[in-house]
Amino acid sequence: MERVFEIIEEQLHLTGVELTEDMTFKDDLGADSIDLVELVMAFEDEYGIEVPYEELEKRVKTVGDVVEFLREQGADV
């Protein structure tokens, strides 16, 4: 799960933020739709999986949701 946090920090250009699983991308981390697309691409590259953006957008609101979603897709997080 640490690598997931690192990817989120890198893609959203976060510094000095201690991520928790209950943080929301939009409200807590200030991510917009472009940020989420870039985040999806980073996860695909890192874990070698294909993540449908529409599916991610519907189901993923928090950092914990991302971890759960990636596990469901077969990623070793």
Buried (B, 14 or more C-beta within 10 A) or exposed (E): BEEBBEBBBEBBEBEEEEBEBEBBBEEBBEBEEEBBBBBBEBBBEBBEEEBEEEEBBEEBBBBBBBBBBBEEBEBEB
